[in-house]
Amino acid sequence: MPATPHVAILGAGPVGLDAALACADAGWPFTVYEASDTVAAHVRDWGHVRLFTPWDLNISRRMRTHLIAAGHPVPSGDDCPTGAELVARLLEPLAGLPALGGRIRLGTRAVAVARTGLLKHEQIASDARAAAPFTLLLDTPDGEDTAEAGLVLDCTGTYSHPNPLGDGGIPAPGERALAHRITRTLPPTDDPGRWAGTVLLIGAGKSAQTAARDLAALPGTRLVWAVRAPDPHWGAVPDDTLPGRQELVETSQALTDGTNERVTVHTGTHIQSLRPDGDRVRVTLATAQGRQEIACDHVISLTGYTGDTGLYRQLQVHECYATGAPMNLSAALLAAAGGDCLAQPAPGIGQLRSPEKHFFVLGAKSYGRLNTFLLRTGYEQIDAVVAAYAPAEQPPAEVSAVS
Ligand SMILES: Cc1cc2nc3c(=O)[nH]c(=O)nc-3n(C[C@H](O)[C@H](O)[C@H](O)COP(=O)(O)OP(=O)(O)OC[C@H]3O[C@@H](n4cnc5c(N)ncnc54)[C@H](O)[C@@H]3O)c2cc1C
């Protein structure tokens, strides 16, 4: 059994904060380690974007209960907040609650997690391994530090680990040398001058669709949109109950149909190479019509994000060879693939477990390369973990035994 009682929560995004509330409710000692100087750093990065999901889907039961108990207003209803509103009206108030007071270490990045005294290949999935505590290596404002934990919840998200833009998911020739010239997060477009000239946008997911919609509205911008699929369906969901998502699909289709003369959509296309050209970047596209070279003032790559699995390289986490998500969860998600993310069944603890006992990958990161993660699912994951460690009134063996 672990020699330390502590629950380490990595990342203070929405799911990490919900996990922290769950630990507080369960009476478990815990620390949240957050790499940034603020909570919810990733959500702030896309703060200008409006979520598809309404307030009622973005707030967990636990969050609501804690806010009410503290006398905070609880946002509710069918309105969809922006990321910034989610931070200001939900995540910051939660982080300020007495239940989490002093438990969030900002500016503290989890660099690596290991089983104390054991290498990755030792004591394979054994009880002896499960009994050893975890050691965390941390980068803190005061330098390197270590911490121990009996249970680790990796909620570090994906947004700071963008995928490369080249064919087959590897960097295109020239991409690495020009990394500083490529925007990889959803850009705000409230300053139209920032995006004047020719913008090459790569990607076809919801982030790319949002960027395409916003850039297409800028009169001084010529948008070239490179999409890998020959006949993209833009993730259309029949009879979509999320109007924002439906609207994006329709806008993307309209742009593909040529309704905006400043926008060219190249489907069935991949990026062959990039090279510098003075202030511009010259990009070669392999399109259905043959090779095309484009001189771009801006390159925006929104080809998805995958979490930092290197964090747990020394642990016995069984990852899916296709998605990179923990195996059991990945298998369940792939079996249900093609459906509406709203229709996903709640995750069971069996899907979240991996051979490395007491270590869980949760939140957006738990989906690996899949992009159907919803906040609601993350909160359900926390429910599943808490229920597994705190059956009925019995304190969790793994946690209480060491407290
Ligand atoms: C543009 C966009 C729109 C979205 N819209 C919706 C929507 O409408 N509805 C919906 O349900 N979902 C939506 N999502 C998906 C998902 O809900 C969000 O990505 C959500 O932020 C995931 O929450 P999280 O807590 O898992 O991770 P994150 O919000 O990514 O939080 C991770 C936290 O961990 C910190 N961190 C990272 N690495 C480390 C480390 N090594 N050590 C310590 N801390 C670390 C980060 O700074 C961050 O604060 C959207 C995602 C994006 C990108």
The ligand as a Gaussian input file, in Angstrom:
#p B3LYP/6-31G(d) Opt

LIG

0 1
 C      -11.280000      25.612000     -28.556000
 C      -11.905000      24.550000     -27.706000
 C      -13.275000      24.550000     -27.511000
 C      -13.875000      23.567000     -26.735000
 N      -15.222000      23.595000     -26.568000
 C      -15.799000      22.685000     -25.759000
 C      -17.210000      22.728000     -25.516000
 O      -17.949000      23.518000     -26.095000
 N      -17.721000      21.847000     -24.632000
 C      -16.965000      20.913000     -23.984000
 O      -17.506000      20.160000     -23.163000
 N      -15.649000      20.813000     -24.244000
 C      -15.046000      21.670000     -25.108000
 N      -13.705000      21.581000     -25.357000
 C      -12.957000      20.366000     -24.927000
 C      -12.530000      20.304000     -23.449000
 O      -13.651000      20.344000     -22.612000
 C      -11.544000      21.380000     -23.078000
 O      -10.351000      21.139000     -23.765000
 C      -11.244000      21.443000     -21.562000
 O      -10.456000      22.569000     -21.320000
 C      -10.556000      20.189000     -21.036000
 O      -10.389000      20.319000     -19.648000
 P       -9.202000      19.588000     -18.847000
 O       -9.361000      20.022000     -17.438000
 O       -9.194000      18.156000     -19.168000
 O       -7.840000      20.151000     -19.453000
 P       -7.320000      21.645000     -19.695000
 O       -8.417000      22.639000     -19.684000
 O       -6.486000      21.566000     -20.902000
 O       -6.438000      21.951000     -18.410000
 C       -5.177000      21.362000     -18.206000
 C       -4.419000      22.197000     -17.190000
 O       -3.202000      21.516000     -16.881000
 C       -2.115000      22.437000     -16.865000
 N       -0.909000      21.673000     -17.192000
 C       -0.484000      21.227000     -18.396000
 N        0.654000      20.503000     -18.274000
 C        0.950000      20.494000     -16.948000
 C        1.977000      19.887000     -16.183000
 N        2.933000      19.130000     -16.748000
 N        1.991000      20.075000     -14.836000
 C        1.024000      20.817000     -14.240000
 N        0.013000      21.421000     -14.937000
 C       -0.039000      21.247000     -16.255000
 C       -2.494000      23.450000     -17.929000
 O       -1.813000      24.681000     -17.727000
 C       -4.012000      23.572000     -17.719000
 O       -4.333000      24.547000     -16.739000
 C      -13.084000      22.551000     -26.132000
 C      -11.709000      22.561000     -26.339000
 C      -11.118000      23.537000     -27.127000
 C       -9.620000      23.505000     -27.325000

